[in-house]
């Protein structure tokens, strides 16, 4: 049992570090796992966000994701017709528009906004 704990304590951080280095973006973008702010625009790897501060109304049952991607984990849903505060307007690496709805994007800098939640713009009227 002790060998397993030791291996996990050493191997897991190395595995995570290698994944971050492998996914590092090209020159000019913020490095993976960091959040840089310049002129009110936040960039994380290939995610670009700017403060939005408006409300939107959902047009259907809307999945809430842990990241700005349809493949990101869904943490819950917002019912159709609900007004939602949209703190940040973000464009992901595929060029799709997402909104950050919890306001945690810059408050977690530097690092991944692990408490941030996103909804896809297609679910808004």
Secondary structure, DSSP 4 states (H G I P E B T S, - for coil): -HHHHHHHHHHHHHHHHHHHHHTPPPTTSPPTT--EEETTEEEETTEEEEEEEEEEEBSS-EEEESSSSTTSPEEEEE-TT-EEEEEEEEE-TTS-EEEE-SS-TTTT-SS--TT--EEEGGGB-
